[in-house]
Amino acid sequence: MKKNNEVIIANKTYDNIEDAGAIIKVLSDNAVSTEEKQIGKFNGFDLFIKKKQMSFNELILKGNNTYRIELGDSPHGNMVRLENVVKKS
């Protein structure tokens, strides 16, 4: 992840993707609502999490557009997916 990317979760800034990914994984594992819940910001986008009933939970990025990312078991892999979506936007 580039150094200018930052993840803010619960008003705490993370510059280490492993730490941010681990926190997002915990939030995903503990998600109980199928409603979108804002958990922070990523590189200028609002960051939401949503529990899915029959599949992996989602991370949702909202800015000028909305992007959805299916969360997997790997915290690092989830952060790579997140970064890739931002690169394409």
Residue frames as qw, qx, qy, qz and C-alpha x, y, z in Angstrom:
[[0.000, 0.891, 0.454, 0.000, 0.00, 0.00, 0.00],
 [0.375, 0.578, -0.049, 0.723, 1.34, 3.41, -0.84],
 [0.346, -0.168, -0.520, 0.763, 2.35, 5.60, 2.06],
 [0.188, -0.081, -0.002, -0.979, -0.24, 8.28, 1.24],
 [0.583, -0.346, -0.610, -0.410, -3.09, 5.79, 1.70],
 [0.089, -0.207, 0.686, -0.692, -4.61, 5.90, 5.12],
 [0.478, -0.405, -0.742, -0.239, -7.28, 3.90, 6.85],
 [0.201, -0.269, 0.442, -0.832, -9.27, 5.51, 9.63],
 [0.555, -0.333, -0.736, -0.197, -11.36, 3.14, 11.71],
 [0.538, -0.713, -0.436, 0.110, -13.24, 4.33, 14.80],
 [0.055, -0.989, 0.089, -0.102, -11.30, 7.63, 14.68],
 [0.616, -0.560, 0.463, 0.305, -7.92, 5.85, 14.76],
 [0.535, 0.736, -0.337, -0.244, -5.55, 6.17, 11.80],
 [0.857, -0.181, 0.447, 0.184, -3.74, 3.06, 10.59],
 [0.334, 0.770, -0.439, -0.322, -0.77, 3.22, 8.24],
 [0.147, -0.301, 0.939, 0.074, -0.01, -0.49, 8.51],
 [0.621, 0.040, -0.462, -0.632, -2.23, -2.59, 6.24],
 [0.453, -0.062, -0.880, 0.130, -1.88, -5.65, 8.45],
 [0.008, -0.193, -0.626, 0.756, -3.26, -3.77, 11.47],
 [0.441, 0.192, -0.041, -0.876, -6.08, -2.15, 9.50],
 [0.578, 0.067, -0.700, -0.415, -6.97, -5.44, 7.84],
 [0.301, -0.112, -0.883, 0.343, -7.06, -7.22, 11.21],
 [0.189, 0.231, 0.446, -0.844, -9.43, -4.61, 12.67],
 [0.545, 0.185, -0.306, -0.758, -11.70, -4.80, 9.62],
 [0.486, 0.015, -0.865, -0.122, -11.73, -8.61, 9.92],
 [0.094, -0.196, -0.783, 0.583, -12.81, -8.39, 13.58],
 [0.354, 0.268, 0.158, -0.882, -15.54, -5.88, 12.69],
 [0.555, 0.151, -0.589, -0.567, -16.70, -8.15, 9.87],
 [0.377, -0.053, -0.916, 0.126, -16.74, -11.24, 12.10],
 [0.047, -0.316, -0.683, 0.657, -18.78, -9.35, 14.71],
 [0.283, 0.000, -0.257, -0.924, -21.19, -7.66, 12.29],
 [0.219, 0.289, 0.880, -0.307, -24.81, -8.42, 13.18],
 [0.397, 0.645, 0.282, -0.588, -26.79, -6.02, 11.01],
 [0.587, 0.355, 0.587, 0.429, -27.57, -6.41, 7.35],
 [0.146, 0.978, 0.147, -0.014, -27.70, -2.60, 7.21],
 [0.598, 0.499, -0.191, 0.598, -24.62, -0.70, 6.09],
 [0.540, -0.806, -0.122, 0.211, -22.65, 0.62, 9.06],
 [0.374, 0.831, -0.275, 0.307, -19.95, 3.25, 8.64],
 [0.863, -0.383, -0.104, 0.311, -16.71, 2.12, 10.23],
 [0.456, -0.582, 0.182, 0.648, -14.32, 4.80, 8.97],
 [0.445, 0.841, -0.125, -0.281, -12.59, 6.18, 5.90],
 [0.770, -0.106, 0.447, 0.443, -10.12, 4.91, 3.34],
 [0.397, -0.004, 0.425, 0.813, -8.18, 7.24, 1.10],
 [0.171, 0.086, -0.099, -0.977, -10.95, 9.86, 1.10],
 [0.513, -0.236, -0.650, -0.508, -13.85, 7.39, 0.74],
 [0.614, -0.346, 0.389, -0.593, -16.37, 6.67, 3.48],
 [0.312, 0.202, -0.928, -0.030, -15.95, 3.03, 4.51],
 [0.729, -0.191, 0.168, -0.635, -18.93, 0.85, 5.47],
 [0.003, 0.150, -0.989, 0.008, -19.39, -2.78, 6.42],
 [0.718, -0.006, -0.058, -0.694, -22.46, -4.88, 5.74],
 [0.440, -0.146, 0.874, -0.143, -23.32, -8.37, 6.95],
 [0.562, 0.188, -0.554, -0.585, -24.47, -10.72, 4.22],
 [0.808, -0.206, 0.326, -0.446, -26.70, -13.62, 5.21],
 [0.965, 0.125, 0.230, -0.022, -25.54, -16.33, 2.83],
 [0.745, 0.499, -0.102, 0.431, -22.07, -15.20, 1.74],
 [0.554, -0.097, -0.243, 0.790, -19.04, -13.24, 2.84],
 [0.086, -0.837, -0.316, 0.438, -19.64, -9.80, 4.34],
 [0.501, 0.674, 0.223, 0.495, -19.04, -6.68, 2.25],
 [0.310, -0.476, -0.067, 0.820, -16.90, -3.60, 2.55],
 [0.329, 0.795, 0.455, 0.228, -18.47, -0.64, 0.80],
 [0.359, -0.224, 0.048, 0.905, -16.60, 2.47, -0.32],
 [0.196, 0.836, 0.508, 0.065, -18.66, 5.57, -0.96],
 [0.247, -0.374, 0.121, 0.886, -17.49, 8.75, -2.60],
 [0.374, 0.345, -0.274, -0.816, -18.63, 10.06, -5.97],
 [0.709, 0.075, -0.596, -0.370, -19.38, 6.40, -6.76],
 [0.747, -0.403, 0.412, -0.332, -20.06, 3.33, -4.63],
 [0.511, 0.410, -0.753, -0.055, -17.78, 0.27, -4.72],
 [0.856, -0.353, 0.190, -0.326, -18.47, -3.08, -3.04],
 [0.316, 0.505, -0.798, 0.092, -15.83, -5.59, -2.00],
 [0.903, -0.277, -0.266, -0.192, -16.55, -9.09, -0.79],
 [0.278, -0.723, 0.586, -0.239, -14.52, -9.77, 2.35],
 [0.814, 0.157, -0.560, 0.004, -12.49, -12.95, 2.52],
 [0.834, -0.493, -0.203, 0.145, -10.65, -14.69, 5.35],
 [0.688, 0.023, -0.073, 0.722, -7.33, -12.90, 4.80],
 [0.153, -0.869, -0.197, 0.427, -6.99, -9.43, 6.39],
 [0.278, -0.451, 0.444, 0.723, -4.10, -8.64, 4.02],
 [0.222, 0.270, 0.786, 0.509, -6.05, -9.86, 0.99],
 [0.023, 0.820, 0.565, -0.084, -9.01, -7.68, 1.96],
 [0.177, -0.799, 0.055, 0.571, -6.78, -4.62, 2.13],
 [0.281, -0.172, 0.653, 0.682, -5.26, -5.43, -1.27],
 [0.161, 0.567, 0.756, 0.285, -8.79, -5.67, -2.74],
 [0.092, -0.882, -0.331, 0.322, -9.65, -2.33, -1.14],
 [0.249, -0.611, 0.323, 0.679, -6.54, -0.67, -2.55],
 [0.287, 0.099, 0.759, 0.575, -7.19, -2.12, -6.02],
 [0.118, 0.761, 0.634, 0.068, -10.70, -0.67, -6.11],
 [0.138, -0.877, -0.061, 0.456, -9.35, 2.77, -5.22],
 [0.340, -0.351, 0.552, 0.676, -6.65, 2.53, -7.90],
 [0.232, 0.349, 0.782, 0.462, -9.32, 1.82, -10.55],
 [0.037, 0.817, 0.536, -0.211, -11.60, 4.68, -9.45]]
